[in-house]
Amino acid sequence: MFSLIRYAVAYLKSHQLGLLRDERGVTTIEYGILAAGLAIIITALVGPEGQFSLAMDKVFDNIISLLPQGSEENPSGNS
């Protein structure tokens, strides 16, 4: 039993160094963090109370206020 534990410990020690040097999953994690960060930034800017949405609301409100207001008469001339 003791030799089995000793063998398992030796096996883990020999393969542990390889796991520490393995960087295959690091790029995937970095891209995942980047995508999550971009999603948060885009949501904050474009969301209903985001800076971009508020700025666009002001622009369109300004455009609407500059447009001539229609008259009360029927434009087609029919009563």
ABEGO torsion letter per residue (X at the ends): XAAAAAAAAAAAAAAAAAAAABAAAAAAAAAAAAAAAAAAAAAAAABAABAAAAAAAAAAAAAAAABBBBBABBAAGBX
